[in-house]
């Protein structure tokens, strides 16, 4: 199969957020997105690199500490929190309708995490399949709300699992 010749853009992506509830997973498909999904900080193997010098000259480079990619996206604000209806802030902050959500790091994990699946449409453009990036163990670092025209919710976090592209 050859690489796609169709350039993808912000119209082609969808974001699905899931917890780790056994049986029926709690999920939320992000709607009214800005279309600015971003994944950064990856490299081969996701390691920092330590450079060693011999009296100021390059002597070698080695893998060092594990490196963790970051992810961010923005959504047009529609709702904040609801005890029964699903909202994005509730899914990310384990509140309201998602207060029983289970962390992807484990039911007893100290930190709450989610699985994010970013799907980029491909089949509608003649590709053999859609393009999917799975980000396991995404931990929210910040949920910001900015008033404006429109008001937006900005989400950023760290991926502690290994991102996988298919």
N, C-alpha and C positions, 0 to 999 in steps of 0.2 A: 504494500500500500504506500502510495506516495504522500508526501507532506501536502497538506491542504494549500490551495492557492487563493483561498478566500480570507481576506483580512477581517478579523473579528473586531467588534467595537462594543461600547457600553450597552447596546441594545440586546446583546447576545447572552448576558450573564444572569444567573439566578443564584441566590444564596439560601441554603437550608441549614438551620441550626437544630441540633438534636442533643438530648441528654442520654443517659445510660439506663433508663428505667427498664427493668427486666419485663419481657412480655410486650407491652405496648409502649414504645418509645415516645416520649414527649417531644414534639417537633414544632418548628415555626419557620415558615417560608417568608423571607423578608420581602415586603412589597413597598412600593413607592420609593424606590431607591434612587439615589442620585446617579449611580452608575460609575462609582469611583473606587471599587474594590481594589485593594492593594495588598500584595504579599511581598515582603522584603526581608533581606538578611540571610538568604540561602546561599550555600556554596556546596561543593561536592563533599558529601558526608556530614555537613553541618558542624564543622569544627572551627575553632579559632586557630590561627597559625602563629607559632612562635618562631621568630627569626633569630638565629644565632650568628654572632659576629666574632671574628678573630682579629682583634686589634683594629676594629672599625671596618673590616671587610667581610663580605658575605661568606659564611662557613656552612650554613645549612638552614633548613626550615623543617619544622615538625608539627604534627597535629598536637593541639593542646586541649583546652577545655571545650566541652560541647557548646555549640552556638545555637541559639533559639530564634527562629524567624519571628517576625511580627506581622500582624494583619490589621487592616483598618477598612472601614467603609462608612458611608453616610446615608441617611434615610430622611425623607421628608416627614416631619413630626405629624402624627395623627392622634396619638393617645399616650397617656403616661402609664397608668396602672389600673388594673381592674381585677376584682376578686374572682370573676368567672370567665370573662373574655380574655383571649390571648393578646398580649401586647409585647413588642420587642423589648422594652426596658424590663418587663417582668421576666422574660425568658433569660435575659442576660444577667439579671440581678437576683434570680431565684426568689421571686415575689409573686403576689397575686395568684393567677391561675397556674403559675409554674413553681409555687412554693414547695411542692413535693418533688421537684426535679432531682435527679441523681447525677452526681458528678461523673464524668467519664474517667476520672482518676480513681474512682471507687466510691461505694456508698458511705464509707467512713472517712473519706479524704478530708483533710484540713482545708483544702482549697477547692472551690467549685469550678469545674471545667465543662466545656461543651465540645461537640464535634461540629465542625463547619464543613459543608460540602459546597464548593463553588463549581457550578456547571456552566460551560460555555457552549451555546448551541452550535452544532456542526452539521447534523444530518439535514437540516433545512437548507443548508448551503452546499449540499452535495458531498459532504464528508462522509466517511464510512460510519462514523459515530460522533456523539457529542464528546466534548473534552471536559474532564472532571479532575478537580483538585480536592483532595480530602485532607483536612487539617484536624488531626486528632489532638485532644487535650488543649483546646484553646481556652486560655484564662483571660478574662476581661481585665484590662489595666485601667480603662477609663471609658465611661459613658458620659458624654457631654451634650448638653442641649443649648443651642444658640438661637435666640429669637431673631427673626428676620422675615424676608419675603422670598421663600418660605422659611419657617422655623425648621431647624434640622436637628437630628440626633446623630452625633459622631461617635463611632465605636472604634476602640483600638485595644489590642491585646497581644499576648505572646502565645506562640504555639510550642507546647512542650513535648508533643508527639513528633513523629517524623512525617513531614508533608509528603503526600504521595500523589503523583499525577498519573492519569490513565487516558 
